[in-house]
Amino acid sequence: MTLNEKLRSALEPLGLPVAPGVDSRSRERVITFQYDLLPWQFADNAPIYYKALVQVHLFLPLPENGLRLRREILSALTAGGFTWPEVIDAGNDNGQHWVFECQKLEKVPAICDLRKDEQNA
């Protein structure tokens, strides 16, 4: 399962649209996500894992009480194997914008495993 699939699987049951890196201005209520991958734990000059630095964004209208959704996102991410997120209020006069920053270690896919490629050469 890809990291996108893991994030969607964790967040879609919350009932809002979930999309990777989408322009949130097209929807008033949406969850988006993005991540960076850092090579992690090397062996034989190649990474074994990628450390995913994940940001999940919750966009809501200003008057809406989003406390329940914020709690559900925290629970969904930790239940999905992500670290306990830091929560940042990035909202402004146009609406609520909550950022959940967490991490997850992901095994390097076999297609990127240079050691196997070298053995088969």
C-alpha positions, 0 to 999 in steps of 0.5 A, a space after each residue: 500500500 502506498 503512502 497516499 493510500 495509507 493516508 486516504 485510508 486513515 482520513 476518508 472515514 471522517 466524511 470529508 473529501 481527501 486529496 493529495 496537494 489539491 488547491 483547497 480554495 475550490 472547496 470550503 470543507 476538505 482534507 488535503 495532504 502532502 509529504 517529503 521523503 528523506 532517505 533513512 537507515 542506510 545499509 550498503 550505501 542505500 536507504 532501507 527506509 524513507 522517513 516521510 514528513 507528512 502534513 495533513 491540512 484541514 480546511 473549514 469555514 470560519 463559523 464551523 466548530 472543528 474541534 471534533 474533526 481535529 480530534 478525529 484526525 489526530 486519532 485517525 493518523 495515530 491509528 494509521 501508524 503515523 506519529 502523534 501529530 503537532 497541530 498548527 493553526 494556520 487559519 486567517 480571516 478567509 477560513 480555518 486551516 489546521 495543519 497536522 505534522 507527523 512522520 512515518 517510516 516507509 520501507 523503500 520499494 523493491 523497485 528502488 532496492 539497488 542491492 537487489 538490482 546489483 545482485 541480478 546484474 
